[in-house]
Amino acid sequence: MIDFDKFELDNGLKVIVHKDTSTPIVAVNILYDVGARDEDPAKTGFAHLFEHLMFGGSVNIPKYDVPLEKAGGENNAFTNNDITNYYLTIPKQNLELAFWLESDRMLDLAFSDRSLEVQRNVVIEEFKQSYLNQPYGDVWLLLKPLAYKVHPYQWSTIGKEISHIENARMQDVKDFYNKYYNPGNAIMTIAGDIKMKDIEMLANKWFAPVNSSKTPARNLPMEPIQKEERKLEVKRNVPFDAIYKAYHMCARTDKDYYATDLLSDILSNGNSSRLFNRLIKEKRLFSELHAYISGDIDNGLFIIDGKLVKGKKMEEAENAINKEIEIITKQTVENDELQKVKNKIESSLEFSEMNVLDKAMNLSYSELLGDAGLINHEKLKYQAVTEKQLLRSAQEVFRQDNCSTLYYYAI
């Protein structure tokens, strides 16, 4: 059980406070409710670009990292389809420095042509290295638009194409910042050996003066139900053939999310999982094979991907996957197998409650989903999934006409 308090400033900033006396380190997490799904289809990659730009200095702080490192702190950030998340850890005696740093870049980011050019080049180089010049790097650039035809999940956080970042202009960047990077669109969580009254004082001192613009309305197009099997074949200079199968699944807040997540663990979590035992260990068709979910806030994807053993045929490998899918859609999972994966998930959730930074991140995300208190119900929701629910979810997800398959051939 993670205890917490929360309050909201007049400008809309939500603040969550978790007391943990086991460590002298305090974690500060700021989640902005903006991700790749919020971008203009003609100007993608902006949320990820901002992950970099936010470290480029603000109106009163030329270099974000310098004062933080001098105070013994560390920081980083990440972007995905749904959110942009900034986090830091710092000794508790220097906590006010974190409030100063974060409030200043929320107040007024120091936009300069030089900073934009530097970060633009960093992102372009990342695009080339991680997506274009790396084996299997372009998989998501191919698979996402195959699976999504309407919803903005059709592009990756890096963007649709390099030209969108190459052509990003200062006014585009400022407009994006003004729309999304403000108190009313943010959730801040502080976790550590702290007192509620101190956090209220610091939040009011440093963040209350930051004006908030109107919270942007999100009217994203709904992805239509897929009614036909989609396939794409490509040839690349890679060592092994690979296959990627993407099935549409429910949203993160849907009641079926937990059953669908458990399905991925039954198929692929550990050396006793079905895909590992039957297709890697017994049949030796794959050198590696995974099943996992995207976990997106809107309707996401259930992915099965694997690299074939040299000399094995794609048709044989895919038929073997399909056979395992057929089994899990027709036969009820035994209680022992289901309980085993439930226990694994409970264990991983317990570990995620040990670190103050993990707790700060998870509280922020739970608040975004509707209430920070949701964090204390996750284990119960997984444990409540029945064999019957699991079978129904499998039948719902693993329809052939709900599948988009990328065949990735080595040349």
C-alpha positions as CSV (number, residue, x, y, z in Angstrom):
1,M,0.0,0.0,0.0
2,I,1.4,3.4,-1.1
3,D,0.1,6.2,1.1
4,F,0.0,9.7,-0.4
5,D,-1.6,13.1,-0.2
6,K,-2.4,15.4,-3.0
7,F,-3.5,18.9,-3.7
8,E,-4.0,21.2,-6.7
9,L,-2.8,24.8,-7.2
10,D,-5.0,27.5,-8.5
11,N,-3.2,27.3,-11.9
12,G,-4.2,23.6,-12.3
13,L,-0.9,21.9,-11.3
14,K,-1.7,18.6,-9.5
15,V,0.8,17.8,-6.8
16,I,1.1,14.3,-5.2
17,V,3.2,13.8,-2.0
18,H,4.5,10.4,-0.8
19,K,6.5,10.1,2.4
20,D,9.2,7.5,2.5
21,T,11.6,7.8,5.4
22,S,13.9,4.9,4.2
23,T,16.1,7.1,2.0
24,P,17.7,10.6,2.2
25,I,17.0,10.9,-1.6
26,V,13.9,12.7,-2.9
27,A,12.4,11.9,-6.3
28,V,10.6,14.6,-8.2
29,N,8.6,13.5,-11.2
30,I,6.7,15.9,-13.6
31,L,4.4,14.2,-16.1
32,Y,3.1,16.4,-19.0
33,D,-0.1,15.1,-20.6
34,V,1.3,15.2,-24.1
35,G,2.8,12.5,-26.3
36,A,3.2,11.6,-29.9
37,R,-0.6,11.1,-30.3
38,D,-1.1,14.8,-29.8
39,E,1.1,15.9,-32.7
40,D,0.0,17.4,-36.1
41,P,0.3,14.5,-38.7
42,A,2.4,16.9,-40.8
43,K,4.6,17.9,-37.8
44,T,5.4,14.7,-36.0
45,G,8.3,14.0,-33.6
46,F,7.7,17.3,-31.7
47,A,7.0,15.7,-28.3
48,H,10.3,13.8,-28.5
49,L,12.1,16.9,-29.7
50,F,10.8,18.7,-26.6
51,E,12.2,16.0,-24.4
52,H,15.6,17.3,-25.6
53,L,14.7,21.0,-25.7
54,M,13.6,21.1,-22.1
55,F,17.2,20.6,-21.1
56,G,18.5,23.4,-23.2
57,G,18.1,26.1,-20.6
58,S,15.3,28.4,-19.3
59,V,15.0,32.1,-18.8
60,N,16.9,32.2,-15.5
61,I,18.9,29.0,-15.8
62,P,21.3,28.8,-18.8
63,K,22.2,25.1,-18.3
64,Y,19.7,22.9,-16.4
65,D,22.2,20.1,-15.6
66,V,24.9,22.3,-14.0
67,P,23.2,23.4,-10.7
68,L,21.5,20.0,-10.4
69,E,24.8,18.0,-10.6
70,K,26.5,20.4,-8.2
71,A,23.7,19.6,-5.7
72,G,24.2,15.9,-6.1
73,G,21.2,15.3,-8.3
74,E,20.5,13.3,-11.4
75,N,17.8,13.6,-14.0
76,N,16.4,12.2,-17.2
77,A,13.2,12.0,-19.3
78,F,11.3,9.9,-21.7
79,T,8.5,10.3,-24.3
80,N,6.0,7.8,-25.5
81,N,2.7,7.8,-27.4
82,D,0.8,9.3,-24.5
83,I,3.1,11.3,-22.2
84,T,6.3,13.2,-21.7
85,N,7.9,12.5,-18.4
86,Y,10.7,14.4,-16.6
87,Y,12.3,13.1,-13.4
88,L,15.1,13.8,-11.1
89,T,16.5,12.6,-7.8
90,I,18.3,14.9,-5.3
91,P,19.4,14.8,-1.6
92,K,16.5,16.0,0.5
93,Q,18.4,19.0,1.9
94,N,18.7,20.4,-1.7
95,L,15.1,19.7,-2.6
96,E,14.2,23.4,-3.2
97,L,16.7,23.5,-6.0
98,A,14.6,21.0,-7.9
99,F,11.5,23.2,-7.5
100,W,13.5,26.1,-8.9
101,L,14.8,24.2,-11.9
102,E,11.4,22.6,-12.9
103,S,9.3,25.7,-12.3
104,D,11.7,27.9,-14.4
105,R,11.5,25.7,-17.5
106,M,7.7,25.5,-17.1
107,L,7.6,29.3,-16.7
108,D,9.7,30.2,-19.7
109,L,11.9,28.0,-21.8
110,A,14.9,29.8,-23.3
111,F,14.2,29.4,-27.0
112,S,17.2,30.2,-29.1
113,D,18.1,29.3,-32.7
114,R,21.2,27.7,-31.5
115,S,19.4,25.4,-29.0
116,L,16.8,24.4,-31.6
117,E,19.5,23.6,-34.1
118,V,21.6,21.6,-31.7
119,Q,18.6,19.5,-30.5
120,R,17.2,19.1,-34.0
121,N,20.5,17.6,-35.1
122,V,20.6,15.3,-32.0
123,V,17.1,14.0,-32.9
124,I,17.9,13.6,-36.6
125,E,21.0,11.7,-35.7
126,E,19.0,9.5,-33.3
127,F,16.5,8.8,-36.1
128,K,19.3,7.7,-38.4
129,Q,21.2,5.6,-35.9
130,S,18.3,3.9,-34.1
131,Y,15.7,3.6,-36.8
132,L,17.4,3.7,-40.2
133,N,20.9,2.4,-39.8
134,Q,20.4,-0.3,-37.2
135,P,19.3,-3.9,-37.9
136,Y,15.5,-4.2,-37.5
137,G,15.4,-0.5,-36.6
138,D,12.6,0.5,-39.0
139,V,10.2,-2.2,-37.7
140,W,7.9,0.2,-35.9
141,L,8.1,2.7,-38.8
142,L,6.6,-0.1,-40.9
143,L,4.3,-2.0,-38.5
144,K,2.5,0.9,-36.8
145,P,1.1,2.4,-40.1
146,L,0.2,-1.1,-41.1
147,A,-1.9,-1.6,-38.0
148,Y,-3.3,2.0,-37.6
149,K,-4.9,3.8,-40.4
150,V,-6.7,6.7,-38.6
151,H,-5.4,7.0,-35.0
152,P,-2.1,8.9,-34.4
153,Y,-0.5,5.8,-32.9
154,Q,0.3,5.2,-36.6
155,W,3.6,7.0,-36.1
156,S,6.5,6.4,-33.6
157,T,7.6,9.0,-31.0
158,I,10.7,9.7,-33.2
159,G,8.2,10.9,-35.9
160,K,7.0,9.7,-39.3
161,E,10.0,10.9,-41.2
162,I,13.2,13.0,-40.7
163,S,11.9,15.9,-42.7
164,H,9.3,16.8,-40.1
165,I,12.1,17.6,-37.6
166,E,14.3,19.1,-40.3
167,N,11.6,21.5,-41.2
168,A,10.6,22.4,-37.6
169,R,10.6,26.2,-37.2
170,M,10.9,28.3,-34.1
171,Q,7.2,29.4,-34.2
172,D,6.1,25.7,-34.5
173,V,8.2,24.9,-31.4
174,K,6.9,27.8,-29.4
175,D,3.3,27.0,-30.2
176,F,3.8,23.4,-29.1
177,Y,5.4,24.5,-25.8
178,N,2.7,27.1,-25.1
179,K,-0.1,24.6,-25.7
180,Y,1.2,21.7,-23.6
181,Y,3.9,22.7,-21.2
182,N,2.0,24.5,-18.5
183,P,0.7,23.8,-15.0
184,G,-2.8,22.8,-16.0
185,N,-1.4,20.0,-18.2
186,A,1.1,18.6,-15.7
187,I,1.2,16.3,-12.7
188,M,4.1,16.6,-10.2
189,T,4.9,13.9,-7.7
190,I,7.4,14.3,-4.8
191,A,8.5,11.1,-3.0
192,G,11.0,10.8,-0.2
193,D,11.6,11.8,3.5
194,I,9.5,15.0,3.2
195,K,6.7,16.8,5.0
196,M,3.4,17.8,3.4
197,K,3.5,21.3,4.7
198,D,7.0,21.8,3.2
199,I,5.9,20.6,-0.2
200,E,2.8,22.9,-0.1
201,M,5.0,25.8,0.7
202,L,7.6,25.0,-2.0
203,A,4.9,24.4,-4.6
204,N,3.1,27.6,-3.9
205,K,6.4,29.6,-3.8
206,W,7.8,28.2,-7.1
207,F,4.9,27.0,-9.2
208,A,1.9,29.1,-8.2
209,P,3.2,32.2,-10.1
210,V,3.4,30.2,-13.3
211,N,0.4,31.0,-15.5
212,S,-1.5,28.2,-17.1
213,S,-3.2,28.3,-20.5
214,K,-6.4,26.5,-21.2
215,T,-6.0,22.7,-21.1
216,P,-6.0,21.6,-24.7
217,A,-9.0,19.5,-25.8
218,R,-8.1,16.1,-27.1
219,N,-10.3,14.9,-29.9
220,L,-8.4,12.1,-31.5
221,P,-10.0,10.0,-34.3
222,M,-11.1,6.5,-33.2
223,E,-9.3,3.6,-35.0
224,P,-12.0,1.6,-36.8
225,I,-12.3,-2.1,-36.0
226,Q,-9.9,-4.0,-38.3
227,K,-11.9,-6.4,-40.5
228,E,-9.2,-7.7,-42.8
229,E,-5.8,-9.3,-42.3
230,R,-3.0,-7.1,-43.4
231,K,0.5,-8.2,-44.6
232,L,3.7,-6.5,-45.5
233,E,6.9,-8.1,-46.8
234,V,10.3,-6.3,-46.7
235,K,13.9,-7.4,-47.4
236,R,16.7,-5.9,-45.4
237,N,20.4,-6.4,-44.7
238,V,19.9,-8.2,-41.4
239,P,21.3,-11.5,-40.1
240,F,18.0,-13.4,-39.6
241,D,14.5,-13.5,-40.9
242,A,11.9,-12.1,-38.4
243,I,8.2,-11.9,-38.1
244,Y,6.0,-9.3,-36.3
245,K,2.3,-9.9,-35.7
246,A,0.2,-7.0,-34.3
247,Y,-3.3,-7.4,-33.0
248,H,-5.5,-4.6,-31.8
249,M,-6.4,-4.7,-28.2
250,C,-8.3,-2.6,-25.6
251,A,-7.2,0.6,-23.9
252,R,-5.2,0.9,-20.7
253,T,-8.2,1.8,-18.6
254,D,-10.4,-0.9,-20.1
255,K,-11.6,-3.7,-17.8
256,D,-10.1,-6.3,-20.1
257,Y,-6.6,-4.8,-20.0
258,Y,-5.5,-7.0,-17.1
259,A,-6.6,-10.3,-18.8
260,T,-4.9,-9.3,-22.0
261,D,-1.7,-8.5,-20.2
262,L,-1.8,-11.9,-18.5
263,L,-2.2,-13.5,-21.9
264,S,1.1,-12.1,-23.0
265,D,2.8,-13.5,-19.9
266,I,1.3,-17.0,-20.4
267,L,2.6,-16.9,-24.0
268,S,6.0,-15.4,-23.3
269,N,7.1,-14.6,-19.8
270,G,10.1,-16.7,-18.9
271,N,11.5,-20.1,-19.8
272,S,8.4,-22.0,-18.8
273,S,6.1,-19.9,-21.1
274,R,4.3,-21.6,-24.0
275,L,6.1,-19.9,-26.9
276,F,9.6,-20.5,-25.3
277,N,8.9,-24.1,-24.5
278,R,7.2,-25.2,-27.7
279,L,8.7,-23.0,-30.5
280,I,12.2,-22.2,-29.1
281,K,13.1,-25.2,-26.9
282,E,11.2,-28.1,-28.6
283,K,10.8,-27.2,-32.3
284,R,13.8,-24.9,-32.5
285,L,12.1,-22.6,-35.0
286,F,13.0,-19.3,-33.3
287,S,16.2,-18.0,-31.6
288,E,14.0,-15.5,-29.7
289,L,10.3,-15.0,-29.5
290,H,8.3,-12.5,-27.5
291,A,4.6,-11.6,-26.8
292,Y,3.9,-8.3,-25.1
293,I,1.4,-5.4,-25.1
294,S,2.0,-1.7,-25.9
295,G,0.0,-0.6,-22.8
296,D,-1.2,2.6,-24.5
297,I,-3.9,4.8,-23.0
298,D,-6.0,4.5,-26.1
299,N,-6.6,1.1,-27.8
300,G,-3.2,-0.4,-28.2
301,L,-1.5,-3.4,-29.7
302,F,-0.7,-7.0,-28.7
303,I,2.6,-7.9,-30.4
304,I,4.2,-11.3,-31.1
305,D,7.6,-11.0,-32.7
306,G,10.5,-13.4,-33.2
307,K,13.7,-14.0,-35.1
308,L,13.8,-17.3,-37.0
309,V,16.6,-19.8,-36.6
310,K,18.8,-19.8,-39.8
311,G,17.4,-22.0,-42.4
312,K,13.8,-22.2,-41.0
313,K,11.0,-21.2,-43.4
314,M,8.7,-18.2,-42.6
315,E,5.6,-20.2,-43.4
316,E,6.5,-23.0,-40.9
317,A,7.4,-20.4,-38.2
318,E,4.1,-18.5,-38.7
319,N,2.0,-21.6,-38.7
320,A,3.6,-22.6,-35.4
321,I,2.7,-19.3,-33.9
322,N,-0.9,-19.5,-35.2
323,K,-1.3,-23.0,-33.7
324,E,-0.4,-21.6,-30.3
325,I,-2.8,-18.8,-30.8
326,E,-5.5,-21.2,-31.8
327,I,-4.9,-23.3,-28.6
328,I,-5.2,-20.3,-26.3
329,T,-8.4,-19.2,-28.0
330,K,-10.1,-22.6,-27.7
331,Q,-8.8,-24.2,-24.5
332,T,-9.2,-22.7,-21.0
333,V,-6.0,-22.0,-19.3
334,E,-5.4,-24.2,-16.2
335,N,-5.6,-22.4,-12.9
336,D,-2.0,-23.4,-11.9
337,E,-0.6,-21.8,-15.1
338,L,-2.7,-18.7,-14.6
339,Q,-1.8,-18.3,-11.0
340,K,1.9,-18.6,-11.8
341,V,1.8,-15.6,-14.1
342,K,-0.3,-13.7,-11.6
343,N,2.4,-14.3,-9.0
344,K,5.1,-13.1,-11.3
345,I,3.2,-9.8,-12.0
346,E,2.5,-9.3,-8.3
347,S,6.3,-9.8,-7.6
348,S,7.2,-7.2,-10.3
349,L,4.6,-4.8,-8.9
350,E,6.1,-5.2,-5.4
351,F,9.6,-4.4,-6.7
352,S,8.2,-1.3,-8.4
353,E,7.1,-0.1,-4.9
354,M,10.6,-0.2,-3.4
355,N,12.3,2.7,-5.2
356,V,11.2,6.3,-4.5
357,L,11.6,7.3,-8.2
358,D,9.5,4.3,-9.4
359,K,6.8,5.2,-6.9
360,A,6.9,8.9,-8.0
361,M,6.5,7.9,-11.6
362,N,3.8,5.4,-11.0
363,L,1.8,7.8,-8.8
364,S,1.9,10.4,-11.5
365,Y,0.8,7.9,-14.2
366,S,-2.0,6.6,-12.1
367,E,-3.3,10.1,-11.5
368,L,-3.3,10.7,-15.2
369,L,-5.4,7.5,-15.7
370,G,-7.9,8.9,-13.3
371,D,-6.7,8.7,-9.7
372,A,-3.3,8.2,-8.0
373,G,-5.0,5.7,-5.7
374,L,-5.3,3.3,-8.7
375,I,-1.7,2.3,-7.9
376,N,-3.0,0.4,-4.9
377,H,-5.5,-1.7,-6.8
378,E,-3.3,-3.1,-9.6
379,K,-2.4,-6.4,-7.9
380,L,-6.0,-7.0,-7.0
381,K,-7.2,-6.4,-10.5
382,Y,-4.7,-8.9,-11.9
383,Q,-5.6,-11.5,-9.2
384,A,-9.3,-11.1,-10.0
385,V,-8.9,-12.2,-13.6
386,T,-10.6,-15.6,-14.2
387,E,-9.9,-18.4,-16.6
388,K,-13.2,-17.5,-18.4
389,Q,-12.2,-13.8,-18.8
390,L,-8.8,-14.9,-20.2
391,L,-10.5,-17.1,-22.8
392,R,-12.9,-14.3,-23.8
393,S,-10.1,-11.8,-24.1
394,A,-8.0,-14.2,-26.3
395,Q,-11.0,-14.8,-28.6
396,E,-11.5,-11.0,-28.8
397,V,-7.9,-10.2,-29.6
398,F,-6.6,-13.1,-31.7
399,R,-8.9,-12.8,-34.6
400,Q,-7.2,-13.4,-38.0
401,D,-8.9,-10.3,-39.4
402,N,-7.6,-8.3,-36.5
403,C,-3.9,-9.1,-37.3
404,S,-1.3,-7.1,-39.2
405,T,1.8,-9.1,-40.0
406,L,5.2,-7.8,-41.1
407,Y,7.5,-10.4,-42.7
408,Y,11.1,-9.1,-42.4
409,Y,13.4,-11.1,-44.7
410,A,17.2,-11.2,-44.5
411,I,19.0,-10.6,-47.8
